[in-house]
Amino acid sequence: MSEENSEEIEVQGRKVVELFTACAAAPDDLAAAEAADAALAELEVLLRDAEEEELAG
């Protein structure tokens, strides 16, 4: 995994934690839940791409 990918994953991971923390603070906030879900989906894409890159050598 390149350093750039690693940093991107770290930043996105922090964003996911921040958004899910907001969900915990306001469980009825649908916009916060949607934002957290979208951020998590983006993190999953980054992780999948990094894994594929690593497997490709």
Secondary structure, DSSP 8 states (H G I E B T S, - for coil): --HHHHHHHHHHHHHHHHHHHHHHH-TT-HHHHHHHHHHHHHHHHHHHHHHHHHHH-
